[in-house]
Amino acid sequence: MEPSCVQHNLIPGTSRLFSDYLYAFQNVEKFFPAHFSDTQAITRAVQELNYPTARRERMAEALARQNAGSRALAQFAQPGTVAVVTGQQVGLFSGPAYTVFKALTAAKLAEQLKELSISAVPIFWLATEDHDLAEVDHAWVFDQDATPAKLSVTSAVANGGPVGDVELTDVPVADLAHALGELPFRDEVLNRVKAAYRPGVRLGTAFREFLSEILKEFGLLFVDPLAVEVRETAIEFVKEVIDNVPGLISALRDRSKELVASGYHAQVLVEADTSLLFLLAQGKRIPIRWKDGRFVARDRSYTAAELKGMADQISPNALLRPVLQDYLLPTVSYVGGPAEIAYLAQSRVLYDRLLKRMPVIFPRNGFTLLDTRATKLFERYGLHV
């Protein structure tokens, strides 16, 4: 069977917003900075990027601690180098296949920018701060009979803390070995999994080591936002957010209404008392609410000044996270999936107010891989993807 390309708007379940972003950009251009096919837009983003030298130096040091020996470190440290960023929640055995697809898309785009004489490095943002353990404590694989098999870390306890800090204990390597049976590359896969997903290791560390190993030829850098040096670099940004929460929430709620009025959906519900922030305390990620001019986390309230004094313990929500990411990094393009592109339509108002810039959003590549058996069945019955 020859490779074929299927348009997203022909795939059931594709949202109208994502479809229009790809094929009818004029309908959504007010929600995004530019279309991803506009090469000049990325060139303009490079020219207009104002990334302070001191921030580059601090992030270069942070990246060096997390990416020892990477050939891309020296390039990132050079003035003028930009980033093509993607990311995903850290999970078991690299998580869903599109995690790898996103990383490969970012690496390819960085290479294409180099062909335009733009110094670019691909960077993978490890979403270690997320607290939804049930979403990442398992992986699906096809066994030797092409039957989906679910592998889970059964002893991991969901305590409401960042998933990146979850310590691995009963890694289901034996279950993976059984599922793979006598499939090709079985031993190579098992060896790489066992080398990264070791008992006693943080889930975030294991994910980074595994993904870094299988993608080592593509020169990706990985950044863990839970690292102390990254959190310290983000302090001034967090303080600015704290000072402007009411205006930011108002802008987000207006944007959500605008999306709905235009016939689209608001990916993230923005409640009147949200603050866009979480507090990392006692191993947990606690939502912070904005009530009567004060910030409230569980049974305690804080003034803006008090919360700013704890800025290194603050974690962003889904809408603020990409803006913080692009404050920390010299991002000119972000590679995301359909849901991410939808919430970035909302986050645009945060970019405008906090960064005065927004990267060009590039849709990740997607693939459906057919084995020999499936290919023969398709050919026998004259089916097409």
C-alpha positions, 0 to 999 in steps of 0.5 A: 500500500502506498502512503496517502494523505487524508485531510483532517476535515474528512476525519470524523470528530475534527472540530470546526476550529481546527478544520478552519485553522488548517483550511479556512484560516480567514475565518479564524485569523483574528484568534491567531498571529498567522497561518503556519504556512506563512514562512514570512510570519516566522521570519518576522517572529524571529526579527521581532523576538526580544529575548533578554541575554540574562534570561538566555544565560539562565535558561542555558544553564538550566538546560545544561543540567537537564540535557548533559552532553547535548550538541544543541546546548551550545547553539541555544546559548548563542545570541539570536538562536530561536526555539521551535517548541512542543511538549506533552504530559510525561507518561509511561513508556513515552505516552501516546504515539503522537508524543513522538510525532510532535517531537519529530515535527518540531525537529523537522521544522527547526531543520527547515528554519536552518535552511532559511539561515535561521539558527533554531533548536527544537525544544520539548517542554515536559509537562511535569506540573500536571496533576492528573495521574490517571491520564499518564499512569498507563500506556497502550501497545499492540501485542503480537496478535495486533490486540491493544494491551493496556499497561499500568503502574498500579502502585502510583498514588494520585495525591494531587501533586505534580505527576513529574515527581511521582516515584516509580515502583512497579514498572510493568516491564514484564507485562510489556515483554509478554505483550511484545512476544516475539515481535521484531525489535522486542529486546531493543525496546525492552532494554531502552524501557528498562534503562529509563523507567527504573524503580525509584526514578521520578516519572518525569526523569524516566520519560525524559531519558527514554524520549531523549534516547529514542530521539537522540539523533534529532537534537532535541532539548528537554526542559522540566519546569519543576526544576528549581532554576527554571522556577526561579527564572519565571518569578518576574513573569509570575509576579506580573500575572499576579498583579493583573489577574482581574484584567487577564480573566476578563479578557479570557472570558470575553475571548471565550464568548467571542469564540462561541459567537463565531460558531466555535467552542471554548476549549477551556472553561474560564470561571469568574473566580479562577486566577490561572494559578496553582500553588505547589505546597506539601507535594500537592498542586492546589488551585488558587481562586480569586475572591473579593480581591484576594487569592484563596488556596483551600482554607487560606487567603493571600494578598497579591504581595504575599503571593508574589513572595511565593512566586517560585511555588506558583504553577500555571493553568492550561491557558497560562502555561504556554505563555510562561513557556514562551516567556522562558524560551525564545519561541518562534513556533509551537507544534501542537495538536487539535486541542492545544490549537483550540485553547491557544485561540483563548490564550492569545489574549494572554500573549498580547497582554503579557508577552506582546508576541505569540509564536506561529502555531504549527499543527503536529503531523499525524500518522496511521501506521499499518502492519503487513496484515492490515495492509493485505486486508485493505488491499483484499477488500479495496479499502482506503484509509 
